[in-house]
Amino acid sequence: MSIAKSYELELLDQETIPFEDILLNMQELNTINTILGGHAITIKGFKQLLADRKKITVCEIGCGGGDNLLAILRYCQKKQIEVQLIGIDLKVACIQVAQQNPDLQKHARFIASDYAMVELNHKPDIIFSSLFCHHFNEDQLIKQLKWMRDHAAIGFFINDLHRHWLAFYSIKLLTSLFSKSYLVKHDAPLSVLRGFLLSEWKQLLNKAGIISAQISWQWAFRYLIVYHQSQLPNE
């Protein structure tokens, strides 16, 4: 059963949300990512580009409250990998949430900005995003894919939602029962409706001139896209 794509903006995309509401939203998203395997998918994409390296620089665009960066940090610490982390997010409140974590305070640098306006001194080895792409329209996303390719020394990966009726109704039920955040209750099901089909990812990557990216379906209703710079784009 197919489900129509939505272009309705999420509440989180508004500019006048109280900090306390954003904090609760970030905390609940971290819980959802942990329980439903979102962080595990991020680590899977990271490992594919990491290979056997023992030193790495990682940048997340749309980093939110920093939970994905924290998952990568903990993995690297466990494996004795030296990692430098950069988090970029347009919302100052999201950066403030991330900076509250003492581990991220020590190991990550955060930038409150539109990712496309950031000028880094050196290319990060790996750039990634998680639950970020579905906030953009097609033209914006094609530019974003090109930016990630052009600014990553090793490659990039994307962890985002598969638009599917079961994912929509499941997250709608779960958030209605357990969430205390009006942002999560509204935005989580809408995020699924703004998500992607496999055919749409193939089309977007092709329009961005990235024909060698690997796309794999992941539980629970995610797509993992991994691009390595050794795989030359079609340009």
CORRAGI-V386185 format. One record per residue. N is the residue number from 0. RES is the residue in one letter. BURIAL is # if it has 9 or more other C-alpha atoms within 8 Angstrom, else .. Layout:
n:N res:RES burial:BURIAL
n:N res:RES burial:BURIAL
This chain:
n:0 res:M burial:.
n:1 res:S burial:.
n:2 res:I burial:.
n:3 res:A burial:.
n:4 res:K burial:.
n:5 res:S burial:.
n:6 res:Y burial:.
n:7 res:E burial:.
n:8 res:L burial:.
n:9 res:E burial:#
n:10 res:L burial:.
n:11 res:L burial:#
n:12 res:D burial:.
n:13 res:Q burial:.
n:14 res:E burial:.
n:15 res:T burial:.
n:16 res:I burial:.
n:17 res:P burial:.
n:18 res:F burial:.
n:19 res:E burial:.
n:20 res:D burial:#
n:21 res:I burial:#
n:22 res:L burial:#
n:23 res:L burial:#
n:24 res:N burial:#
n:25 res:M burial:#
n:26 res:Q burial:#
n:27 res:E burial:#
n:28 res:L burial:#
n:29 res:N burial:#
n:30 res:T burial:.
n:31 res:I burial:#
n:32 res:N burial:#
n:33 res:T burial:#
n:34 res:I burial:.
n:35 res:L burial:.
n:36 res:G burial:#
n:37 res:G burial:#
n:38 res:H burial:#
n:39 res:A burial:.
n:40 res:I burial:#
n:41 res:T burial:#
n:42 res:I burial:#
n:43 res:K burial:.
n:44 res:G burial:#
n:45 res:F burial:#
n:46 res:K burial:.
n:47 res:Q burial:.
n:48 res:L burial:#
n:49 res:L burial:.
n:50 res:A burial:.
n:51 res:D burial:.
n:52 res:R burial:.
n:53 res:K burial:.
n:54 res:K burial:.
n:55 res:I burial:#
n:56 res:T burial:#
n:57 res:V burial:#
n:58 res:C burial:#
n:59 res:E burial:#
n:60 res:I burial:#
n:61 res:G burial:#
n:62 res:C burial:#
n:63 res:G burial:#
n:64 res:G burial:#
n:65 res:G burial:#
n:66 res:D burial:#
n:67 res:N burial:#
n:68 res:L burial:#
n:69 res:L burial:#
n:70 res:A burial:#
n:71 res:I burial:#
n:72 res:L burial:#
n:73 res:R burial:.
n:74 res:Y burial:#
n:75 res:C burial:#
n:76 res:Q burial:#
n:77 res:K burial:.
n:78 res:K burial:.
n:79 res:Q burial:.
n:80 res:I burial:#
n:81 res:E burial:#
n:82 res:V burial:#
n:83 res:Q burial:#
n:84 res:L burial:#
n:85 res:I burial:#
n:86 res:G burial:#
n:87 res:I burial:#
n:88 res:D burial:#
n:89 res:L burial:#
n:90 res:K burial:#
n:91 res:V burial:.
n:92 res:A burial:.
n:93 res:C burial:#
n:94 res:I burial:#
n:95 res:Q burial:#
n:96 res:V burial:#
n:97 res:A burial:#
n:98 res:Q burial:#
n:99 res:Q burial:.
n:100 res:N burial:.
n:101 res:P burial:.
n:102 res:D burial:.
n:103 res:L burial:#
n:104 res:Q burial:#
n:105 res:K burial:.
n:106 res:H burial:#
n:107 res:A burial:#
n:108 res:R burial:#
n:109 res:F burial:#
n:110 res:I burial:#
n:111 res:A burial:#
n:112 res:S burial:#
n:113 res:D burial:#
n:114 res:Y burial:#
n:115 res:A burial:.
n:116 res:M burial:.
n:117 res:V burial:.
n:118 res:E burial:.
n:119 res:L burial:.
n:120 res:N burial:.
n:121 res:H burial:.
n:122 res:K burial:.
n:123 res:P burial:#
n:124 res:D burial:#
n:125 res:I burial:#
n:126 res:I burial:#
n:127 res:F burial:#
n:128 res:S burial:#
n:129 res:S burial:#
n:130 res:L burial:.
n:131 res:F burial:#
n:132 res:C burial:#
n:133 res:H burial:#
n:134 res:H burial:#
n:135 res:F burial:.
n:136 res:N burial:.
n:137 res:E burial:.
n:138 res:D burial:.
n:139 res:Q burial:.
n:140 res:L burial:#
n:141 res:I burial:#
n:142 res:K burial:#
n:143 res:Q burial:#
n:144 res:L burial:#
n:145 res:K burial:#
n:146 res:W burial:#
n:147 res:M burial:#
n:148 res:R burial:#
n:149 res:D burial:.
n:150 res:H burial:#
n:151 res:A burial:#
n:152 res:A burial:#
n:153 res:I burial:#
n:154 res:G burial:#
n:155 res:F burial:#
n:156 res:F burial:#
n:157 res:I burial:#
n:158 res:N burial:#
n:159 res:D burial:#
n:160 res:L burial:#
n:161 res:H burial:#
n:162 res:R burial:#
n:163 res:H burial:#
n:164 res:W burial:#
n:165 res:L burial:.
n:166 res:A burial:#
n:167 res:F burial:#
n:168 res:Y burial:#
n:169 res:S burial:.
n:170 res:I burial:#
n:171 res:K burial:#
n:172 res:L burial:.
n:173 res:L burial:#
n:174 res:T burial:#
n:175 res:S burial:.
n:176 res:L burial:.
n:177 res:F burial:.
n:178 res:S burial:#
n:179 res:K burial:.
n:180 res:S burial:#
n:181 res:Y burial:.
n:182 res:L burial:#
n:183 res:V burial:#
n:184 res:K burial:#
n:185 res:H burial:#
n:186 res:D burial:#
n:187 res:A burial:#
n:188 res:P burial:#
n:189 res:L burial:#
n:190 res:S burial:#
n:191 res:V burial:#
n:192 res:L burial:#
n:193 res:R burial:#
n:194 res:G burial:#
n:195 res:F burial:#
n:196 res:L burial:.
n:197 res:L burial:#
n:198 res:S burial:.
n:199 res:E burial:.
n:200 res:W burial:#
n:201 res:K burial:.
n:202 res:Q burial:.
n:203 res:L burial:#
n:204 res:L burial:#
n:205 res:N burial:#
n:206 res:K burial:.
n:207 res:A burial:#
n:208 res:G burial:#
n:209 res:I burial:#
n:210 res:I burial:.
n:211 res:S burial:.
n:212 res:A burial:#
n:213 res:Q burial:.
n:214 res:I burial:#
n:215 res:S burial:.
n:216 res:W burial:.
n:217 res:Q burial:#
n:218 res:W burial:.
n:219 res:A burial:.
n:220 res:F burial:#
n:221 res:R burial:#
n:222 res:Y burial:#
n:223 res:L burial:#
n:224 res:I burial:#
n:225 res:V burial:#
n:226 res:Y burial:#
n:227 res:H burial:#
n:228 res:Q burial:#
n:229 res:S burial:.
n:230 res:Q burial:.
n:231 res:L burial:.
n:232 res:P burial:.
n:233 res:N burial:.
n:234 res:E burial:.
